[in-house]
Every structure is written in structure tokens, then in C-alpha cells.
């Protein structure tokens, strides 16, 4: 007899075409249910699902369950057979508590994410650099006045402390980039790579961007002017800070920026998804392509 494996938020059920034949309910606690739903999000087969299946002729409608039965995503049984949680003692209020628990877990994970810390460090670095520039400009003007040496000494110490913190923060960014985005860091440099990640809003978001968007990250104002007033679109954003781009002849900068963006698109995907070290391979491709560009 054909059986259907159906998992709901409150348990897993083995059914025929019209009725539930057997069920294994989850513990009636929001943390326990939330844990199982998070496992499902990660495409994990639950222990309850493994335990309830006792026949090879089981039909499933989720790809994660293919090891337990035949995958048929559009069988009408999965939509027509009603399994009411309240019939099994699971009130909808509990579902609300479960979803709140999952939401809080996701927020907590996001706040602890390493690339979010990286974004804050990049923003702090920009603030410190701006502060150092303002202090340096003020100090230059002030030191021109006679008998000002004693009065500017505390100011000089403040500027020195800010510069020390800039250096420390840059070292921390470089270390973090080597740890969480080694391919990206190797291809474009840790500081530029960190700035690109910050502009994209995180590593996963950058990994989902096309190379053409990565190429102009940081050139949003120029892109807006182009869309509003016409003219030439920007050819590069933060990538321009790389010496191989900004030191290249103007006619080659766009091509080199596009080359880096293409390889960065591959590098960040490896950093986020596969965790494979492909930096050497990408660097060889970049070097070969650079030679071709320079010959033209």
C-alpha cells in the first residue's frame, strides 16, 4: 500500500490517501519544536521521520526526504489531506511562540556574525580616518600661531592616539579578512575586500551579486547621476583603489576593474559556500588576463 510521509510543524505523519495511519508528535515545547524546524531549514532529515518510515513504498514531497522515499512534489494528497494541530493538542498559540523563538535565534545569529562585525569595523575605520584628517587640518592651522606649542601638545597627543587606533583597526580587519574571506582578501587585498563586503551589506549578500554590480560598489552617486542626467556610466567603484586599476592607463582601467569583479564574484562564493581555497588559481587567471589586456 502506498503511504505518504507528511511533516507538519508539530509532528510527522504516515498517511494513506485519506487518513493518518501513524504519527510521531514533537515534544510540546517551543524550543524543541523550533530546533526541529531549524533542522528542516537546513535540509536535515529528522529522527522522527527516519523512525516512522517502515516501508519502501513511501512518497515524499520534499527533496530533503528523498532518501526515505520517492519524491513526488505535486501529488494532490499533500494538499488535500488536512491534519489539524489542535486535534493533536497543539494550539496555534504554541506555533506563535515557536516562530517568535526562531526569529529571536535568527536575530541573535545575525548579530554574532563575523561579517557584521567586519562591517562595523570598516565603518569605524572610516570615522577615525575622517576624524584624523579634521584634527590634522586644525593642528596645521593652530601651530602657525606664535606661542602655541604648549597649547597644542594635548591636541597632538589626541591625534597620535587616533592614528594609533587607525593602525590597530586596520590590522584587525586584515586578520579577520584572512580568517573569514581568504580568497577575497588574497585577490583584492584585505582592506578593499572588507570595504566591498561592507558596501554589499555582508558576505552572503555580496556572494549573490553579479560581477557587474561588484565592479561599481562604492560608485552609487556616480551611477545615480548617470541615470538621472545621462553621460557615461561609472566603470569602477572601490575596486579603483587597487594599484593595478588606478595605476593602469585610463583606456585599460575599465577592463581591469571588470576582470577583478569577475574573479571577486567567484572568490566570495568560495568564501561563503564551498570554503575552498582557490586564491592561487584565481590569481593565475588574473595575471594571464592582465597580460592580454596590456598587449592590446
Buried (B, 14 or more C-beta within 10 A) or exposed (E): EBBBBBBBBBBBBBBEEEEBEEBBBBEBEBEEBBBBBBBBEEEEBBEBBEEBBEEEEBBBBBEBBEEBBEBEEEBEBBEEBEBEBEEBEBEEEBBEBBBEBBEEBEEEEEEEBBBBBBBEBBEBBEEBBEBBEEBEEEBEEEEEEEEEEEEBEEBBEBBEEBBEBBEEBBEBBBEBBEEBBBBBBBBBBBBBBBBBBBBBEBBBBBBBBEBEBBBBBBBEEBBEBBEEEEEEEBBBBBBBBBEBBEEBEEEBBBBBBBBBBBBBBBBBBBBBEEEEEBBEBBBEBBEEBBEEBEEE
